[in-house]
Amino acid sequence: DGNSMAPIYINGQVVFVKQCSTVEPGQVGIFSIDNEVVIKIYDTQEPDESVREEFTDGEGFVHPQVVLRSYNSEWEPRTISPYQEFHVYGRVLN
């Protein structure tokens, strides 16, 4: 719903999705963020300082933070917080 992925994907368009639990940066996927399902471009970044500790494991390795991007530049990237419920449903094929 909406125009965040325009002009590539438009409201009401049917997309084919390969069910999987991971996607690579740059791939378009179907994701759930706190029970809101979205179609976005998957990306990662260094975690913000405010949540860096949440992405650091016991050996001191800092894991990347997920960022979901839109094709439509009017929409800001969506940074996923470690406190949000986040799921990958699949990769968009078309």
All heavy atoms as an XYZ file, in Angstrom:
757
protein
N       0.854     -1.178      0.000
C       0.000      0.000      0.000
C       0.893      1.232      0.000
O       1.858      1.306      0.752
C      -0.890     -0.030      1.239
C      -1.955      1.035      1.186
O      -2.330      1.447      0.085
O      -2.414      1.440      2.264
N       0.612      2.176     -0.859
C       1.398      3.407     -0.875
C       2.297      3.512     -2.088
O       2.253      2.688     -2.990
N       3.164      4.548     -2.065
C       4.017      4.817     -3.221
C       5.506      4.757     -2.895
O       6.326      5.262     -3.646
C       3.676      6.194     -3.809
C       4.060      7.338     -2.888
O       4.395      7.129     -1.723
N       4.011      8.546     -3.406
N       5.879      4.134     -1.803
C       7.282      4.135     -1.391
C       8.197      3.387     -2.359
O       9.393      3.665     -2.415
C       7.444      3.563      0.017
O       7.156      2.187      0.031
N       7.661      2.468     -3.127
C       8.497      1.697     -4.046
C       8.291      2.093     -5.508
O       8.798      1.440     -6.412
C       8.243      0.207     -3.847
C       8.702     -0.303     -2.489
S      10.462     -0.065     -2.166
C      11.154     -1.422     -3.077
N       7.535      3.170     -5.738
C       7.331      3.678     -7.096
C       8.641      4.280     -7.600
O       9.431      4.787     -6.808
C       6.226      4.725     -7.099
N       8.939      4.220     -8.839
C       8.094      3.775     -9.950
C       8.254      2.297    -10.301
O       7.602      1.809    -11.209
C       8.585      4.645    -11.104
C      10.049      4.766    -10.848
C      10.164      4.846     -9.328
N       9.095      1.549     -9.581
C       9.341      0.144     -9.913
C       8.137     -0.725     -9.553
O       7.710     -1.560    -10.340
C      10.610     -0.377     -9.209
C      11.818      0.517     -9.508
C      10.875     -1.830     -9.581
C      12.178      0.645    -10.973
N       7.623     -0.540     -8.360
C       6.448     -1.291     -7.901
C       5.366     -0.281     -7.563
O       5.620      0.670     -6.818
C       6.780     -2.141     -6.672
C       7.886     -3.131     -6.932
C       9.159     -2.936     -6.409
C       7.661     -4.255     -7.721
C      10.181     -3.830     -6.654
C       8.689     -5.153     -7.973
C       9.938     -4.944     -7.439
O      10.956     -5.829     -7.694
N       4.179     -0.512     -8.093
C       3.077      0.415     -7.841
C       1.988     -0.261     -7.029
O       1.877     -1.489     -7.021
C       2.510      0.987     -9.163
C       2.027     -0.133    -10.067
C       3.541      1.852     -9.863
C       1.267      0.330    -11.286
N       1.207      0.548     -6.354
C       0.128      0.064     -5.498
C      -0.786     -0.871     -6.284
O      -1.226     -0.543     -7.375
C      -0.650      1.265     -4.962
C      -1.386      0.946     -3.693
O      -1.059     -0.013     -3.010
N      -2.361      1.754     -3.364
N      -1.043     -2.048     -5.744
C      -1.926     -3.019     -6.371
C      -1.231     -3.992     -7.297
O      -1.847     -4.956     -7.764
N       0.034     -3.793     -7.571
C       0.786     -4.675     -8.458
C       1.032     -6.019     -7.781
O       1.267     -6.088     -6.576
C       2.126     -4.034     -8.817
C       3.001     -4.857     -9.715
C       4.292     -4.134    -10.068
O       4.467     -2.961     -9.784
N       5.211     -4.846    -10.697
N       1.025     -7.089     -8.561
C       1.328     -8.429     -8.059
C       2.821     -8.668     -8.218
O       3.394     -8.374     -9.279
C       0.529     -9.501     -8.829
C       0.957    -10.903     -8.419
C      -0.959     -9.307     -8.608
N       3.462     -9.165     -7.181
C       4.878     -9.528     -7.252
C       5.033    -11.001     -6.888
O       4.240    -11.551     -6.126
C       5.754     -8.662     -6.315
C       5.733     -7.207     -6.725
C       5.347     -8.810     -4.872
N       6.044    -11.623     -7.463
C       6.364    -13.006     -7.136
C       7.476    -12.997     -6.096
O       8.435    -12.237     -6.206
C       6.797    -13.768     -8.387
C       5.673    -13.940     -9.364
C       5.516    -13.047    -10.412
C       4.753    -14.964     -9.217
C       4.473    -13.177    -11.304
C       3.704    -15.105    -10.109
C       3.560    -14.216    -11.153
N       7.329    -13.865     -5.093
C       8.245    -13.870     -3.962
C       8.736    -15.289     -3.714
O       7.947    -16.235     -3.675
C       7.537    -13.344     -2.684
C       8.460    -13.389     -1.484
C       7.010    -11.940     -2.915
N      10.057    -15.412     -3.566
C      10.641    -16.693     -3.163
C      10.741    -16.678     -1.646
O      11.418    -15.818     -1.068
C      12.026    -16.879     -3.766
C      12.684    -18.167     -3.316
C      14.055    -18.347     -3.919
C      14.614    -19.675     -3.422
N      15.915    -19.949     -3.992
N      10.057    -17.607     -1.005
C      10.086    -17.665      0.452
C      11.496    -18.020      0.918
O      12.105    -18.981      0.445
C       9.098    -18.706      0.962
C       8.990    -18.743      2.461
C       7.959    -19.755      2.942
O       7.342    -20.466      2.164
N       7.785    -19.815      4.242
N      12.046    -17.204      1.811
C      13.368    -17.444      2.390
C      13.483    -16.624      3.669
O      12.702    -15.704      3.890
C      14.478    -17.093      1.400
S      14.428    -15.422      0.759
N      14.456    -16.956      4.478
C      14.599    -16.262      5.765
C      15.702    -15.207      5.756
O      15.880    -14.503      6.745
C      14.854    -17.270      6.881
O      16.041    -18.000      6.603
N      16.450    -15.101      4.647
C      17.487    -14.079      4.530
C      17.483    -13.501      3.123
O      17.088    -14.176      2.171
C      18.894    -14.638      4.819
O      19.192    -15.667      3.867
C      19.002    -15.197      6.225
N      17.917    -12.265      3.004
C      18.132    -11.618      1.711
C      19.471    -10.892      1.782
O      19.983    -10.627      2.869
C      17.001    -10.640      1.324
C      15.703    -11.382      1.049
C      16.792     -9.589      2.384
N      20.013    -10.567      0.638
C      21.292     -9.879      0.561
C      21.081     -8.376      0.397
O      20.059     -7.953     -0.163
C      22.093    -10.408     -0.632
C      22.466    -11.873     -0.529
C      23.411    -12.165      0.620
O      24.338    -11.353      0.856
O      23.223    -13.194      1.286
N      22.037     -7.568      0.845
C      21.933     -6.125      0.619
C      21.710     -5.816     -0.864
O      22.349     -6.413     -1.737
C      23.276     -5.591      1.110
C      23.668     -6.560      2.185
C      23.231     -7.900      1.651
N      20.769     -4.918     -1.125
C      20.416     -4.546     -2.490
C      19.239     -5.311     -3.058
O      18.656     -4.907     -4.061
N      18.870     -6.419     -2.429
C      17.722     -7.195     -2.902
C      16.426     -6.636     -2.318
O      16.406     -6.133     -1.195
C      17.854     -8.673     -2.525
C      18.988     -9.373     -3.230
C      19.093    -10.839     -2.849
O      18.830    -11.235     -1.718
N      19.505    -11.648     -3.809
N      15.357     -6.765     -3.085
C      14.037     -6.343     -2.623
C      13.390     -7.540     -1.937
O      13.434     -8.666     -2.447
C      13.172     -5.851     -3.800
C      11.768     -5.492     -3.327
C      13.827     -4.652     -4.476
N      12.798     -7.288     -0.799
C      12.175     -8.367     -0.049
C      10.865     -7.950      0.574
O      10.463     -6.788      0.535
N      10.217     -8.944      1.169
C       9.003     -8.742      1.949
C       9.396     -8.933      3.409
O       9.966     -9.961      3.779
C       7.896     -9.743      1.559
C       7.615     -9.692      0.061
C       6.640     -9.511      2.393
C       7.025     -8.391     -0.425
N       9.106     -7.925      4.224
C       9.539     -7.917      5.618
C       8.374     -7.569      6.532
O       7.426     -6.908      6.123
C      10.636     -6.860      5.820
C      11.765     -6.981      4.846
C      11.799     -6.191      3.705
C      12.781     -7.885      5.051
C      12.832     -6.291      2.787
C      13.829     -8.007      4.136
C      13.845     -7.207      3.013
N       8.491     -7.995      7.778
C       7.535     -7.616      8.808
C       8.299     -6.857      9.884
O       9.318     -7.333     10.383
C       6.874     -8.859      9.407
O       6.073     -8.516     10.504
N       7.791     -5.650     10.198
C       8.364     -4.823     11.258
C       7.249     -4.561     12.258
O       6.286     -3.865     11.944
C       8.886     -3.483     10.709
C       9.799     -3.706      9.510
C       9.577     -2.688     11.800
C       9.918     -2.500      8.626
N       7.359     -5.152     13.439
C       6.311     -4.998     14.449
C       4.932     -5.267     13.851
O       3.990     -4.499     14.026
C       6.366     -3.600     15.079
C       7.634     -3.387     15.887
O       8.194     -4.383     16.391
O       8.058     -2.229     16.023
N       4.812     -6.346     13.099
C       3.570     -6.829     12.485
C       3.072     -5.977     11.308
O       1.964     -6.177     10.843
C       2.461     -7.003     13.524
C       2.819     -8.062     14.539
O       3.312     -9.130     14.181
N       2.614     -7.768     15.804
N       3.873     -5.045     10.828
C       3.543     -4.299      9.611
C       4.350     -4.923      8.468
O       5.584     -4.984      8.531
C       3.924     -2.823      9.753
C       3.723     -2.043      8.482
C       4.339     -0.657      8.516
O       5.020     -0.299      9.498
O       4.143      0.067      7.524
N       3.671     -5.407      7.433
C       4.350     -6.049      6.309
C       4.641     -5.008      5.236
O       3.755     -4.232      4.859
C       3.507     -7.211      5.744
C       4.197     -7.845      4.540
C       3.270     -8.258      6.830
N       5.911     -4.989      4.772
C       6.349     -4.007      3.783
C       7.181     -4.682      2.698
O       7.754     -5.746      2.909
C       7.180     -2.878      4.438
C       6.352     -2.093      5.437
C       8.442     -3.404      5.085
N       7.238     -4.040      1.541
C       8.152     -4.425      0.472
C       9.198     -3.315      0.401
O       8.856     -2.140      0.268
C       7.413     -4.628     -0.872
C       8.395     -5.000     -1.979
C       6.602     -3.413     -1.240
C       7.718     -5.383     -3.295
N      10.470     -3.675      0.555
C      11.550     -2.683      0.620
C      12.846     -3.284      0.086
O      12.984     -4.490     -0.044
C      11.800     -2.227      2.068
C      10.654     -1.497      2.721
C      10.509     -0.104      2.192
C       9.373      0.620      2.878
N       8.974      1.809      2.186
N      13.824     -2.399     -0.126
C      15.178     -2.805     -0.489
C      15.940     -3.044      0.818
O      15.984     -2.177      1.684
C      15.887     -1.714     -1.302
C      15.081     -1.341     -2.537
C      17.304     -2.176     -1.681
C      15.484     -0.019     -3.157
N      16.529     -4.223      0.936
C      17.280     -4.590      2.139
C      18.687     -3.998      2.069
O      19.346     -4.055      1.028
C      17.357     -6.111      2.247
C      18.113     -6.616      3.442
C      17.472     -6.777      4.662
C      19.459     -6.949      3.354
C      18.154     -7.254      5.767
C      20.156     -7.423      4.451
C      19.491     -7.578      5.654
O      20.173     -8.044      6.751
N      19.144     -3.445      3.174
C      20.491     -2.918      3.261
C      20.951     -3.032      4.706
O      20.156     -3.341      5.598
C      20.521     -1.459      2.800
C      21.906     -1.008      2.348
O      22.871     -1.794      2.452
O      22.023      0.138      1.902
N      22.235     -2.792      4.940
C      22.774     -2.797      6.305
C      23.703     -1.599      6.463
O      24.154     -0.996      5.481
C      23.561     -4.086      6.607
O      24.646     -4.210      5.695
C      22.665     -5.318      6.535
N      23.985     -1.258      7.718
C      24.895     -0.160      8.031
C      25.535     -0.430      9.382
O      25.090     -1.301     10.131
C      24.152      1.174      8.083
C      23.181      1.290      9.243
C      22.453      2.622      9.281
O      22.356      3.309      8.282
N      21.929      2.978     10.443
N      26.575      0.345      9.680
C      27.146      0.319     11.027
C      26.059      0.815     11.979
O      25.381      1.799     11.678
C      28.353      1.240     11.121
C      29.618      0.662     10.575
C      30.194     -0.415     11.487
O      30.271     -0.222     12.718
O      30.557     -1.458     10.934
N      25.868      0.158     13.113
C      24.840      0.612     14.055
C      25.108      2.019     14.580
O      26.262      2.412     14.751
C      24.918     -0.400     15.197
C      25.687     -1.546     14.676
C      26.561     -1.029     13.578
N      24.021      2.744     14.825
C      24.129      4.055     15.464
C      24.777      3.871     16.834
O      24.595      2.835     17.483
C      22.745      4.679     15.659
C      22.011      4.907     14.358
O      22.668      5.158     13.327
O      20.774      4.850     14.386
N      25.503      4.879     17.287
C      26.152      4.813     18.602
C      25.154      4.509     19.721
O      25.480      3.822     20.675
C      26.894      6.116     18.902
C      28.221      6.232     18.198
C      29.204      5.128     18.561
O      29.299      4.748     19.743
O      29.883      4.639     17.642
N      23.931      5.010     19.584
C      22.925      4.830     20.644
C      22.520      3.367     20.837
O      22.032      3.004     21.903
C      21.692      5.677     20.346
O      21.085      5.254     19.143
N      22.727      2.528     19.824
C      22.349      1.108     19.931
C      23.514      0.169     19.621
O      23.330     -1.039     19.532
C      21.150      0.776     19.006
C      19.887      1.471     19.462
C      21.478      1.096     17.556
N      24.699      0.719     19.468
C      25.873     -0.085     19.081
C      26.087     -1.272     20.012
O      26.408     -2.378     19.572
C      27.114      0.807     19.046
C      28.338      0.124     18.488
C      29.497      1.123     18.399
N      30.667      0.522     17.838
C      30.917      0.413     16.529
N      30.049      0.879     15.663
N      32.018     -0.152     16.096
N      25.926     -1.058     21.303
C      26.126     -2.137     22.269
C      25.179     -3.312     22.013
O      25.552     -4.471     22.208
C      25.931     -1.596     23.692
C      26.253     -2.604     24.767
C      26.166     -2.008     26.155
O      26.671     -0.885     26.358
O      25.562     -2.671     27.020
N      23.962     -3.021     21.562
C      22.969     -4.064     21.292
C      23.373     -4.953     20.115
O      22.882     -6.067     19.973
C      21.599     -3.438     21.006
C      21.072     -2.570     22.117
C      20.791     -3.345     23.391
O      20.491     -4.550     23.329
O      20.900     -2.731     24.471
N      24.263     -4.462     19.247
C      24.710     -5.203     18.072
C      26.101     -5.811     18.262
O      26.667     -6.363     17.331
C      24.709     -4.288     16.842
C      23.331     -3.926     16.377
C      22.700     -2.779     16.843
C      22.633     -4.742     15.499
C      21.420     -2.445     16.433
C      21.362     -4.421     15.080
C      20.746     -3.274     15.544
N      26.641     -5.684     19.468
C      27.975     -6.195     19.766
C      27.858     -7.513     20.516
O      27.171     -7.600     21.538
C      28.764     -5.171     20.616
O      28.760     -3.914     19.930
C      30.185     -5.628     20.845
N      28.539     -8.540     19.974
C      28.461     -9.852     20.634
C      29.499     -9.962     21.749
O      30.250     -9.017     22.016
C      28.583    -10.989     19.610
C      29.931    -11.050     18.896
O      30.932    -10.528     19.440
O      29.989    -11.633     17.799
N      29.533    -11.107     22.418
C      30.409    -11.326     23.560
C      31.889    -11.246     23.239
O      32.717    -11.063     24.128
N      32.243    -11.386     21.958
C      33.649    -11.314     21.548
C      34.021     -9.926     21.029
O      35.119     -9.720     20.523
C      33.930    -12.378     20.499
C      33.729    -13.790     21.043
C      33.923    -14.854     19.986
O      34.361    -14.527     18.858
O      33.624    -16.014     20.282
N      33.083     -8.968     21.120
C      33.361     -7.607     20.707
C      33.098     -7.311     19.240
O      33.369     -6.205     18.773
N      32.582     -8.298     18.504
C      32.273     -8.077     17.090
C      30.970     -7.300     16.964
O      29.960     -7.672     17.562
C      32.156     -9.413     16.344
C      31.845     -9.255     14.885
C      32.831     -8.901     13.985
C      30.555     -9.455     14.415
C      32.547     -8.748     12.638
C      30.254     -9.303     13.075
C      31.260     -8.949     12.188
N      30.987     -6.223     16.177
C      29.797     -5.399     15.967
C      29.088     -5.879     14.700
O      29.655     -5.823     13.611
C      30.153     -3.900     15.843
C      28.895     -3.079     15.614
C      30.900     -3.427     17.078
N      27.861     -6.361     14.852
C      27.061     -6.846     13.726
C      26.360     -5.672     13.040
O      26.060     -4.667     13.683
C      26.028     -7.868     14.212
C      26.663     -9.100     14.774
N      26.984    -10.180     14.008
C      27.081     -9.381     16.033
C      27.559    -11.113     14.767
N      27.628    -10.648     16.000
N      26.091     -5.793     11.741
C      25.430     -4.690     11.023
C      23.978     -4.503     11.454
O      23.327     -5.437     11.912
C      25.521     -5.098      9.557
C      25.787     -6.557      9.557
C      26.429     -6.904     10.854
N      23.515     -3.275     11.290
C      22.128     -2.921     11.585
C      21.348     -2.907     10.272
O      21.823     -2.393      9.264
C      22.079     -1.546     12.244
C      20.700     -1.113     12.665
C      20.743      0.202     13.441
O      21.678      0.983     13.341
N      19.709      0.432     14.223
N      20.157     -3.457     10.281
C      19.313     -3.508      9.083
C      18.702     -2.144      8.801
O      18.219     -1.466      9.708
C      18.192     -4.562      9.248
C      17.208     -4.502      8.086
C      18.789     -5.952      9.377
N      18.726     -1.771      7.512
C      18.083     -0.558      7.030
C      17.251     -0.953      5.813
O      17.744     -1.625      4.913
C      19.114      0.510      6.594
C      18.412      1.747      6.076
C      20.046      0.855      7.721
N      15.986     -0.561      5.807
C      15.120     -0.826      4.664
C      14.926      0.468      3.894
O      14.593      1.495      4.466
C      13.776     -1.396      5.136
C      13.867     -2.708      5.909
C      12.475     -3.161      6.325
C      14.565     -3.785      5.104
N      15.155      0.389      2.589
C      15.096      1.576      1.737
C      13.971      1.468      0.719
O      13.529      0.374      0.389
C      16.426      1.766      1.015
C      17.594      1.877      1.975
C      18.889      2.223      1.290
N      20.015      2.167      2.187
C      20.337      3.093      3.072
N      19.605      4.177      3.187
N      21.388      2.959      3.859
N      13.546      2.609      0.227
C      12.494      2.700     -0.785
C      13.100      3.159     -2.106
O      14.124      3.836     -2.122
C      11.436      3.712     -0.355
O      10.859      3.339      0.875
N      12.453      2.830     -3.218
C      12.861      3.382     -4.511
C      12.480      4.855     -4.599
O      13.195      5.646     -5.195
C      12.216      2.621     -5.671
C      12.900      1.307     -5.977
C      12.198      0.105     -5.944
C      14.240      1.260     -6.314
C      12.811     -1.093     -6.237
C      14.872      0.062     -6.597
C      14.149     -1.112     -6.558
O      14.762     -2.300     -6.843
N      11.352      5.209     -4.024
C      10.867      6.588     -4.058
C      11.695      7.424     -3.073
O      11.655      7.196     -1.865
C       9.381      6.627     -3.690
C       8.766      7.990     -3.823
O       9.451      9.005     -3.794
N       7.454      8.024     -3.955
N      12.435      8.401     -3.583
C      13.335      9.193     -2.742
C      12.607     10.090     -1.744
O      13.240     10.665     -0.851
C      14.256     10.040     -3.618
O      13.494     10.934     -4.404
N      11.293     10.208     -1.865
C      10.524     10.993     -0.896
C      10.416     10.287      0.449
O      10.029     10.897      1.442
C       9.124     11.286     -1.442
C       9.123     12.188     -2.659
C       7.734     12.401     -3.230
O       6.733     12.017     -2.572
O       7.646     12.948     -4.335
N      10.739      9.004      0.483
C      10.635      8.209      1.709
C      12.015      8.041      2.332
O      12.967      7.655      1.667
C      10.038      6.837      1.399
C       8.597      6.918      1.035
C       8.066      7.302     -0.166
C       7.501      6.638      1.874
N       6.707      7.265     -0.127
C       6.325      6.856      1.128
C       7.370      6.210      3.190
C       5.056      6.672      1.656
C       6.107      6.015      3.707
C       4.968      6.251      2.945
N      12.117      8.301      3.621
C      13.356      8.134      4.368
C      13.642      6.644      4.584
O      12.715      5.850      4.738
C      13.245      8.816      5.738
C      13.157     10.326      5.671
C      14.448     10.955      5.199
O      15.535     10.482      5.589
O      14.360     11.926      4.420
N      14.918      6.259      4.636
C      15.253      4.869      4.981
C      14.722      4.532      6.369
O      14.619      5.398      7.240
C      16.784      4.867      4.973
C      17.158      6.021      4.119
C      16.090      7.058      4.322
N      14.392      3.286      6.556
C      13.841      2.813      7.827
C      14.880      1.960      8.535
O      15.173      0.851      8.113
C      12.597      1.974      7.540
C      11.448      2.344      8.394
C      10.205      1.699      7.894
N       9.436      1.311      9.042
C       8.225      0.863      9.002
N       7.619      0.699      7.846
N       7.591      0.542     10.090
N      15.450      2.481      9.598
C      16.457      1.757     10.371
C      15.738      0.874     11.379
O      14.869      1.338     12.107
C      17.389      2.744     11.099
O      17.949      3.630     10.126
C      18.497      2.015     11.815
N      16.135     -0.389     11.421
C      15.479     -1.342     12.315
C      16.215     -1.368     13.652
O      17.416     -1.598     13.729
C      15.457     -2.755     11.691
C      14.804     -2.711     10.301
C      14.732     -3.734     12.612
C      13.406     -2.127     10.268
N      15.464     -1.113     14.689
C      15.980     -1.103     16.053
C      16.082     -2.539     16.580
O      15.291     -3.397     16.195
C      15.014     -0.290     16.925
O      15.125     -0.664     18.272
N      17.019     -2.797     17.469
C      17.107     -4.142     18.053
C      15.890     -4.473     18.919
O      15.690     -5.621     19.289
C      18.386     -4.091     18.885
C      18.614     -2.655     19.159
C      18.044     -1.906     17.992
N      15.073     -3.483     19.215
C      13.894     -3.690     20.056
C      12.639     -3.951     19.239
O      11.571     -4.185     19.801
C      13.688     -2.474     20.966
C      14.950     -2.129     21.724
C      15.679     -0.990     21.407
C      15.438     -2.974     22.718
C      16.856     -0.693     22.077
C      16.616     -2.683     23.395
C      17.316     -1.540     23.069
O      18.486     -1.256     23.727
N      12.766     -3.891     17.910
C      11.613     -4.145     17.047
C      11.570     -5.615     16.659
O      12.610     -6.273     16.538
C      11.691     -3.294     15.778
C      11.483     -1.823     16.030
C      11.595     -1.016     14.766
O      12.674     -0.910     14.192
N      10.485     -0.444     14.332
N      10.364     -6.120     16.444
C      10.190     -7.472     15.938
C      10.341     -7.404     14.421
O       9.589     -6.700     13.744
C       8.810     -7.999     16.316
C       8.629     -9.450     15.968
C       7.292     -9.978     16.437
O       6.806     -9.541     17.494
O       6.739    -10.822     15.713
N      11.343     -8.096     13.887
C      11.673     -8.016     12.468
C      11.786     -9.423     11.880
O      12.455    -10.276     12.452
C      12.993     -7.270     12.280
C      13.450     -7.195     10.852
C      12.830     -6.335      9.959
C      14.499     -7.987     10.400
C      13.251     -6.255      8.636
C      14.928     -7.919      9.091
C      14.300     -7.056      8.203
N      11.109     -9.640     10.744
C      11.159    -10.938     10.064
C      11.321    -10.733      8.562
O      10.774     -9.785      8.002
C       9.877    -11.737     10.303
C       9.608    -12.024     11.741
N      10.266    -13.002     12.447
C       8.763    -11.436     12.621
C       9.823    -13.008     13.696
N       8.926    -12.064     13.830
N      12.035    -11.653      7.947
C      12.148    -11.697      6.489
C      11.218    -12.799      6.012
O      11.324    -13.939      6.468
C      13.601    -12.016      6.050
C      13.689    -12.138      4.536
C      14.566    -10.981      6.580
N      10.298    -12.462      5.100
C       9.390    -13.476      4.547
C       9.881    -14.016      3.221
O       9.615    -15.153      2.870
C       7.977    -12.901      4.364
C       7.265    -12.705      5.669
C       6.786    -11.454      6.027
C       7.069    -13.753      6.551
C       6.128    -11.264      7.227
C       6.411    -13.565      7.766
C       5.936    -12.316      8.078
O       5.289    -12.118      9.269
N      10.601    -13.176      2.446
C      11.083    -13.668      1.173
C      11.687    -12.583      0.316
O      11.681    -11.405      0.669
N      12.223    -13.027     -0.841
C      12.867    -12.144     -1.813
C      11.958    -11.974     -3.011
O      11.427    -12.942     -3.548
C      14.192    -12.752     -2.239
C      14.963    -11.921     -3.242
C      16.349    -12.500     -3.504
N      16.351    -13.910     -3.844
C      16.255    -14.393     -5.085
N      16.133    -13.573     -6.104
N      16.284    -15.689     -5.283
N      11.762    -10.736     -3.431
C      10.911    -10.442     -4.584
C      11.665    -10.840     -5.841
O      12.847    -10.501     -6.010
C      10.523     -8.931     -4.617
C       9.752     -8.600     -5.880
C       9.702     -8.585     -3.384
N      10.997    -11.569     -6.733
C      11.637    -12.112     -7.926
C      11.466    -11.248     -9.157
O      12.211    -11.392    -10.121
C      11.104    -13.515     -8.217
C      11.350    -14.538     -7.115
C      10.682    -15.860     -7.478
C      12.848    -14.732     -6.896
N      10.467    -10.386     -9.213
C      10.243     -9.602    -10.447
C      10.441     -8.131    -10.232
O      10.570     -7.625     -9.186
C       8.874     -9.863    -11.023
C       7.745     -9.531    -10.063
O       7.892     -9.602     -8.866
N       6.607     -9.177    -10.610
